[in-house]
Amino acid sequence: MANFVLVAGAWLGAWAWDEVAAQLREAGHGAFPLTLSGLAEKHGAPAGQQAHVADVVAEVERLDLHEVVLVGHSYSGIPVGQAAERIGGRLAGLVLVDANVPVAGESFADRMPEPAALRADLAAHGGWWPPLPPTEFAEQGLTVGQIARIVAGATAHPGLSLTEPAVLRGPLSALPTVYVKCLLDWPEPPPVVAGLVADGHWRLVELDTGHWPMFSRPAELAQVLAGAVRTAQSDR
């Protein structure tokens, strides 16, 4: 059995994983949802991307976890991907859920279609990225109640984490990774992911749901995560 450290994307905290964590625990795994600095119950403290990397590493070490599967959703794929390099032999696998991936020397903003617009938005809101309005969650496989829950729990995201560049010690191909693509959001994975999958380094799993599967398909997502453990074990 594995120990899952679950990290949600922008605006969200550990609470976003409640249903998925329950499913994993019922299956006998350890599940440890983590809130990154500056978000949810930790809201209010400015935090950069490297602080978020340190959050993940520190949680693994604090709990003395082994056979760790790091799970990063959306934005958090960037710090989680970096943390995967830094926990050494504790790492059993990495799962990126419809996530951004770290690119050495580049930030989250650098990889956006309109990086200048994001930076302007951050400046206009005092260095914070405001949560999305309810309309932005349409056509993502979410119920009205699920959208209301996300909006109610979301907090502004620390802008420095979006503009600070990633620091990688080795190639992404060295990380034992399963990439989960949520098809309602966009049917194709990012080009860097597509290349790693095509070359046989990473594995791709598709979910017929939107960008927030921990809300729209928690049981199915938990099954995918458990399957990633079996994949990692068979690759050893």
Steps between C-alpha positions, in 0.01 A plus 500: 500500500609857432493833675335765285587865554222689325549861390225698328544777247457876517254645755440164673619331817512154655120505534466445124615139542251390767314245285809369322692460826212306653495262203876442519487430873217252452726318254773478764726782385626797695355832379643833607339806338724806528419871490777711348620818668277801440185300424186388688573478874853631426366799309658841543872423485667578165673188366719431201522185294809376682314542829234269358765246401632518856146451635472165322847377595452608862169314528654175374787536745283613792279194468800279416317358200635232269352345186377850424283584202496876450183625333490847346191657346507795258748768623638273771650268242784752480610494866405133545709403197800675653437346840498154339868545420581601855354222713741238367424136568175584675336556159292216358336703226367833377148563373420829326127566472423732208806681622762747397849351499823664613733630232844603623541877513137569414205600715132412492434842345759443228307196377163678487354608161507865616764536772482880495127489572554273801774723637276805456220320685736424787614861517141621502420279800799578719705199393218245537311303234128526575287183487292423194133604486235224481456545124855374438405155630230442240525196272754332727281211615417670830161526667367833623573387854856401417565836335358679804729299727812586297413869484420515873830335597731674255746764619723739308822337378842650583630659182869444570447126465382564144791719394794326669687261266525126548828343606561146372800283578442247223276419203127447541542165327672370815183537707267193512188688396139439405331800337121520535336700220147623565334510161226757559758764583713442189546169319878514455776500763761778494762450226777418749279227650402364158868467414583315821206264447591439134857415602378250758619691807159594642161330486180676401156436650189677370195591709175605335440789736612858558796670661391433861457120514545488878152655511336365183639142506667434838451121501630464146797724573583295810500185286739666255733596784497148640572372150802727481645317801467168320662654191794630702548163671495311170759737353752434777 
